[in-house]
Amino acid sequence: MDNTQLEQQLKQLIIRECDKEDDIDWQSIDNNEPLFGQNSRIQMDSLDALQVSLALQQHHGVRIEGAKEGRQVLTTIANIAAFIRQHA
C-alpha cells in the first residue's frame, strides 16, 4: 500500500469511527490537520481515540499502548500513518 492509499484509508476510518460522516467529507481532511482540540474540525475526544485505536489494531495490526502514546500518535493523519509504517 502506498502512502496516499494509507492516508486515504485513515481519513475514512477516522470519519467512520468518530461518526462524522454527515459533518465532514474525508477528502477535505489535510494530513497535518489536528484531530483534537479547539482548532480541529474533527474534534476527537477520548472515546473517539479509544475507538480509533481499536480500529487501527483491527485493520492495521498496530497497537497503541496507553493514553500517553495515544496522545502522541493520534494527533494527525500523518502521525498515525508514520506510526503504522514504523510498526507494521
C-alpha positions, 0 to 999 in steps of 0.5 A: 500500500502506498502512502496516499492509499494509507492516508486515504484509508485513515481519513475514512476510518477516522470519519467512520469511527468518530461518526462524522460522516454527515459533518465532514467529507474525508477528502477535505481532511489535510494530513497535518490537520489536528484531530483534537482540540479547539482548532480541529474540525474533527474534534476527537475526544477520548472515546473517539481515540479509544475507538480509533485505536481499536480500529487501527489494531483491527485493520492495521495490526498496530497497537497503541499502548496507553493514553500517553502514546495515544496522545502522541500518535493520534494527533494527525493523519500523518502521525498515525500513518508514520506510526503504522509504517514504523510498526507494521 
